[in-house]
Amino acid sequence: MNKHSLIHRCVTTGLILGISVFLAGCATTPSLPSEGSNEHGELTGKWTWTQGLPAPKPADIWQGEFVLEKDGDSYTGKLDDISEGTYGDTIKDVTVVDDQISFTRQGQFGLQQWKGTLKKEDGNLIVVDGQWTKEGGLTGIWSAEKIH
């Protein structure tokens, strides 16, 4: 075997091994946080919420409570709207990625998509900067605080 051929094989083998180690490391390192991860604490429990239309119509405010329960790896729940007098709306499709929460509210008045930012304030889990969208395009704001 000639000297250049041996050097070429060693370099090639080294490159293949180096690339293999690099690719194996990439395969075991998640590139995005896993859906459902929640670094803010447990979502299960009772929450109070307030929902409204954006300014200049702040008089249109709805409020109530909802309960989230863990069902395997996902969350489901029920929502009561005290202002509307509707109780037991279904909460489904709950997703938490980093500090963002979203879910679907399915009730007597149709479907609404709710999303917002999870935050801890004075040890309490809250949702801020919430936005909701109803079938037909009506949109508004919402916030919530976990109470139990």
ROVO-112145 format. One line per field, with one value per residue: residue number from 1; x, y, z of N, C-alpha, C in turn. Coordinates in nm, 2 decimals, padded with zeros to 4 digits. Example, Ala and Ser with C-alpha at 12.3 -4.5 7.8 and 13.67 -1.06 7.14 Angstrom:
<nodes>
num: (1_2)
nu: (01.32_01.28)
nv: (-00.57_-00.22)
nw: (00.78_00.71)
cau: (01.23_01.37)
cav: (-00.45_-00.11)
caw: (00.78_00.71)
cu: (01.32_01.29)
cv: (-00.33_00.00)
cw: (00.78_00.79)
</nodes>
This chain:
<nodes>
num: (1_2_3_4_5_6_7_8_9_10_11_12_13_14_15_16_17_18_19_20_21_22_23_24_25_26_27_28_29_30_31_32_33_34_35_36_37_38_39_40_41_42_43_44_45_46_47_48_49_50_51_52_53_54_55_56_57_58_59_60_61_62_63_64_65_66_67_68_69_70_71_72_73_74_75_76_77_78_79_80_81_82_83_84_85_86_87_88_89_90_91_92_93_94_95_96_97_98_99_100_101_102_103_104_105_106_107_108_109_110_111_112_113_114_115_116_117_118_119_120_121_122_123_124_125_126_127_128_129_130_131_132_133_134_135_136_137_138_139_140_141_142_143_144_145_146_147_148)
nu: (00.08_00.05_00.19_00.04_-00.21_-00.28_-00.29_-00.50_-00.71_-00.72_-00.79_-01.04_-01.18_-01.17_-01.32_-01.57_-01.64_-01.65_-01.85_-02.06_-02.08_-02.15_-02.40_-02.55_-02.56_-02.72_-02.96_-03.05_-03.10_-03.36_-03.50_-03.71_-03.92_-04.11_-04.45_-04.70_-04.53_-04.47_-04.34_-04.43_-04.58_-04.84_-05.13_-05.37_-05.68_-05.89_-05.98_-06.03_-06.17_-06.17_-06.33_-06.33_-06.43_-06.21_-06.08_-06.26_-06.47_-06.49_-06.70_-06.83_-06.80_-06.73_-06.74_-06.62_-06.56_-06.32_-06.23_-05.95_-05.85_-05.62_-05.58_-05.44_-05.18_-05.27_-05.48_-05.82_-06.13_-06.39_-06.60_-06.75_-06.97_-07.05_-07.16_-07.30_-07.46_-07.42_-07.32_-07.08_-06.95_-06.73_-06.38_-06.12_-05.85_-05.62_-05.31_-04.98_-04.69_-04.38_-04.42_-04.68_-05.02_-05.30_-05.64_-05.96_-06.28_-06.59_-06.92_-07.26_-07.29_-07.13_-06.80_-06.49_-06.16_-05.90_-05.61_-05.30_-05.05_-04.88_-04.79_-04.61_-04.71_-04.65_-04.64_-04.86_-05.03_-05.10_-05.28_-05.19_-05.22_-05.41_-05.60_-05.90_-06.09_-06.39_-06.60_-06.68_-06.53_-06.53_-06.34_-06.15_-06.02_-05.87_-05.81_-05.68_-05.67_-05.53_-05.70_-05.72)
nv: (-00.12_00.22_00.53_00.77_00.67_00.54_00.76_00.90_00.72_00.72_00.99_01.00_00.81_00.93_01.17_01.05_00.93_01.16_01.31_01.13_01.12_01.39_01.40_01.21_01.34_01.56_01.43_01.35_01.58_01.79_02.01_02.19_02.30_02.04_01.98_02.06_02.08_02.24_02.48_02.65_02.54_02.34_02.30_02.20_02.25_02.50_02.80_03.16_03.39_03.66_03.82_04.02_04.28_04.45_04.78_05.05_04.95_04.87_04.81_04.58_04.31_03.98_03.72_03.45_03.11_02.84_02.49_02.30_01.97_01.70_01.46_01.19_01.26_01.50_01.80_01.87_02.03_02.22_02.51_02.78_03.05_03.31_03.56_03.53_03.33_03.06_02.73_02.47_02.47_02.31_02.26_02.21_02.06_02.17_02.33_02.38_02.55_02.64_02.94_02.99_02.94_02.77_02.70_02.55_02.66_02.52_02.58_02.68_02.90_02.86_02.80_02.91_03.03_03.04_03.21_03.28_03.42_03.24_03.31_03.36_03.53_03.69_03.43_03.31_03.14_03.29_03.41_03.62_03.89_03.77_03.66_03.61_03.44_03.42_03.20_03.33_03.56_03.75_03.91_03.94_04.02_03.85_03.73_03.54_03.37_03.13_02.97_02.75)
nw: (00.00_-00.08_00.06_00.03_-00.02_00.21_00.39_00.27_00.32_00.60_00.65_00.52_00.67_00.92_00.87_00.80_01.05_01.21_01.10_01.14_01.42_01.47_01.33_01.48_01.72_01.65_01.59_01.84_01.98_02.05_01.81_01.84_02.11_02.27_02.19_02.42_02.64_02.95_03.12_03.32_03.52_03.66_03.47_03.53_03.70_03.85_03.69_03.66_03.43_03.20_02.92_02.63_02.40_02.17_02.24_02.09_02.26_02.54_02.72_02.66_02.81_02.91_03.16_03.36_03.46_03.41_03.40_03.38_03.29_03.31_03.06_03.00_02.79_02.72_02.76_02.87_02.91_03.08_03.04_03.20_03.13_03.29_03.24_03.00_03.08_03.00_03.05_03.09_02.84_02.61_02.63_02.42_02.23_02.35_02.36_02.45_02.40_02.48_02.62_02.53_02.52_02.38_02.28_02.19_02.23_02.25_02.23_02.31_02.15_01.93_01.78_01.93_01.91_02.13_02.24_02.42_02.64_02.88_03.21_03.52_03.80_04.10_04.21_04.11_03.84_03.53_03.24_02.99_02.74_02.58_02.30_02.12_01.87_01.70_01.51_01.20_01.22_01.43_01.68_01.98_02.32_02.60_02.93_03.21_03.53_03.73_04.00_04.17)
cau: (00.00_00.14_00.18_-00.07_-00.34_-00.30_-00.33_-00.63_-00.81_-00.73_-00.86_-01.17_-01.24_-01.19_-01.43_-01.70_-01.67_-01.68_-01.99_-02.16_-02.10_-02.23_-02.54_-02.61_-02.59_-02.84_-03.08_-03.10_-03.12_-03.48_-03.48_-03.81_-03.98_-04.21_-04.58_-04.75_-04.44_-04.52_-04.24_-04.49_-04.65_-04.95_-05.24_-05.50_-05.74_-05.99_-05.93_-06.12_-06.13_-06.24_-06.32_-06.40_-06.40_-06.10_-06.12_-06.32_-06.59_-06.46_-06.82_-06.87_-06.71_-06.78_-06.65_-06.66_-06.46_-06.31_-06.15_-05.87_-05.81_-05.52_-05.63_-05.32_-05.08_-05.34_-05.58_-05.95_-06.20_-06.53_-06.60_-06.88_-06.97_-07.15_-07.22_-07.40_-07.55_-07.40_-07.24_-07.04_-06.88_-06.62_-06.25_-06.05_-05.73_-05.53_-05.18_-04.89_-04.56_-04.30_-04.51_-04.80_-05.13_-05.42_-05.74_-06.08_-06.40_-06.70_-07.03_-07.39_-07.28_-07.03_-06.65_-06.39_-06.02_-05.84_-05.47_-05.25_-04.92_-04.87_-04.69_-04.62_-04.71_-04.67_-04.66_-04.99_-05.02_-05.20_-05.27_-05.20_-05.21_-05.50_-05.68_-05.99_-06.15_-06.51_-06.65_-06.74_-06.43_-06.53_-06.22_-06.14_-05.91_-05.91_-05.71_-05.72_-05.58_-05.56_-05.73_-05.71)
cav: (00.00_00.34_00.62_00.86_00.59_00.52_00.89_00.93_00.64_00.77_01.12_00.97_00.74_01.03_01.25_00.98_00.91_01.29_01.34_01.04_01.17_01.51_01.37_01.14_01.44_01.64_01.34_01.33_01.71_01.84_02.15_02.28_02.24_01.95_02.03_02.01_02.11_02.36_02.51_02.74_02.47_02.25_02.38_02.15_02.32_02.60_02.93_03.27_03.45_03.78_03.82_04.14_04.33_04.55_04.92_05.14_04.89_04.80_04.78_04.45_04.22_03.86_03.66_03.32_03.02_02.71_02.39_02.21_01.84_01.63_01.34_01.13_01.36_01.62_01.86_01.90_02.11_02.28_02.65_02.85_03.19_03.36_03.68_03.48_03.22_02.93_02.65_02.35_02.47_02.22_02.31_02.10_02.10_02.25_02.32_02.47_02.55_02.74_03.02_03.01_02.84_02.79_02.60_02.57_02.67_02.48_02.60_02.71_03.01_02.82_02.78_03.02_02.99_03.13_03.19_03.38_03.40_03.20_03.39_03.36_03.66_03.67_03.29_03.26_03.12_03.37_03.42_03.76_03.91_03.67_03.69_03.50_03.46_03.34_03.17_03.45_03.66_03.84_03.89_04.01_04.00_03.78_03.71_03.44_03.35_03.00_03.00_02.63)
caw: (00.00_-00.08_00.17_00.01_-00.02_00.36_00.45_00.22_00.39_00.74_00.65_00.48_00.78_01.02_00.83_00.81_01.19_01.27_01.05_01.21_01.56_01.46_01.29_01.59_01.82_01.60_01.60_01.98_02.04_01.98_01.75_01.89_02.23_02.24_02.21_02.55_02.75_03.02_03.23_03.42_03.63_03.62_03.42_03.58_03.81_03.82_03.65_03.63_03.30_03.15_02.78_02.59_02.26_02.18_02.25_02.20_02.31_02.66_02.80_02.62_02.89_02.96_03.25_03.40_03.51_03.34_03.47_03.29_03.35_03.23_03.01_02.94_02.76_02.68_02.85_02.82_03.02_03.07_03.06_03.23_03.10_03.39_03.18_02.90_03.14_02.94_03.13_03.04_02.71_02.60_02.60_02.36_02.15_02.43_02.32_02.52_02.35_02.55_02.71_02.46_02.53_02.29_02.29_02.13_02.31_02.17_02.31_02.26_02.05_01.82_01.81_01.95_01.93_02.23_02.26_02.51_02.70_03.02_03.29_03.66_03.87_04.25_04.23_04.04_03.69_03.46_03.09_02.95_02.60_02.52_02.19_02.08_01.74_01.69_01.38_01.14_01.22_01.55_01.76_02.11_02.41_02.72_03.03_03.30_03.64_03.80_04.14_04.24)
cu: (00.09_00.10_00.06_-00.20_-00.38_-00.35_-00.47_-00.74_-00.83_-00.81_-01.01_-01.25_-01.27_-01.31_-01.57_-01.74_-01.71_-01.82_-02.09_-02.19_-02.18_-02.38_-02.62_-02.65_-02.71_-02.97_-03.13_-03.12_-03.25_-03.45_-03.59_-03.87_-04.09_-04.35_-04.63_-04.65_-04.49_-04.42_-04.30_-04.56_-04.77_-05.07_-05.37_-05.55_-05.84_-05.93_-06.05_-06.08_-06.22_-06.22_-06.39_-06.37_-06.29_-06.16_-06.16_-06.45_-06.56_-06.58_-06.87_-06.77_-06.79_-06.69_-06.71_-06.54_-06.44_-06.22_-06.08_-05.84_-05.71_-05.58_-05.52_-05.21_-05.14_-05.43_-05.71_-06.02_-06.34_-06.52_-06.74_-06.87_-07.08_-07.22_-07.33_-07.50_-07.54_-07.30_-07.20_-06.98_-06.76_-06.49_-06.17_-05.93_-05.64_-05.39_-05.09_-04.75_-04.49_-04.40_-04.65_-04.90_-05.24_-05.51_-05.87_-06.19_-06.52_-06.82_-07.16_-07.38_-07.17_-06.89_-06.58_-06.25_-05.96_-05.69_-05.41_-05.11_-04.93_-04.76_-04.71_-04.61_-04.74_-04.70_-04.78_-04.97_-05.13_-05.18_-05.29_-05.19_-05.30_-05.58_-05.78_-06.05_-06.27_-06.54_-06.71_-06.65_-06.43_-06.41_-06.22_-06.02_-05.96_-05.78_-05.76_-05.62_-05.63_-05.58_-05.72_-05.63)
cv: (00.12_00.44_00.71_00.79_00.57_00.65_00.93_00.85_00.68_00.90_01.09_00.91_00.84_01.13_01.18_00.96_01.05_01.33_01.26_01.08_01.29_01.49_01.30_01.24_01.53_01.56_01.33_01.47_01.77_01.99_02.24_02.22_02.15_02.01_01.97_02.04_02.24_02.38_02.60_02.67_02.40_02.34_02.33_02.23_02.42_02.74_03.03_03.33_03.57_03.79_03.95_04.17_04.43_04.69_04.97_05.08_04.81_04.76_04.64_04.35_04.10_03.80_03.53_03.24_02.90_02.62_02.31_02.08_01.78_01.49_01.27_01.24_01.49_01.68_01.88_01.98_02.15_02.43_02.70_02.99_03.25_03.48_03.63_03.38_03.09_02.86_02.52_02.35_02.38_02.29_02.19_02.15_02.20_02.23_02.42_02.44_02.67_02.81_03.05_02.90_02.87_02.67_02.64_02.56_02.63_02.49_02.63_02.81_02.98_02.80_02.91_02.96_03.09_03.10_03.31_03.34_03.36_03.27_03.36_03.50_03.65_03.52_03.23_03.25_03.20_03.36_03.57_03.77_03.82_03.74_03.58_03.54_03.36_03.31_03.30_03.57_03.76_03.81_03.98_03.98_03.92_03.76_03.61_03.43_03.22_03.03_02.87_02.53)
cw: (00.00_00.03_00.15_00.02_00.13_00.42_00.40_00.29_00.53_00.74_00.62_00.60_00.89_00.99_00.84_00.96_01.25_01.23_01.12_01.35_01.56_01.43_01.41_01.70_01.78_01.62_01.74_02.05_01.97_01.93_01.80_02.02_02.20_02.28_02.35_02.67_02.82_03.14_03.34_03.53_03.57_03.58_03.48_03.70_03.76_03.79_03.64_03.51_03.28_03.00_02.73_02.44_02.28_02.19_02.11_02.26_02.44_02.75_02.77_02.69_02.93_03.06_03.30_03.46_03.41_03.43_03.36_03.36_03.25_03.19_02.93_02.92_02.72_02.78_02.78_02.93_02.99_03.11_03.09_03.20_03.18_03.32_03.08_02.96_03.07_03.03_03.06_02.89_02.71_02.56_02.54_02.28_02.22_02.39_02.40_02.46_02.41_02.64_02.64_02.48_02.43_02.31_02.21_02.23_02.22_02.26_02.23_02.14_01.95_01.88_01.83_01.97_02.02_02.24_02.35_02.56_02.84_03.09_03.44_03.72_04.01_04.28_04.17_03.89_03.63_03.31_03.06_02.80_02.52_02.40_02.16_01.95_01.74_01.54_01.32_01.15_01.34_01.63_01.88_02.19_02.53_02.81_03.13_03.42_03.71_03.95_04.22_04.16)
</nodes>
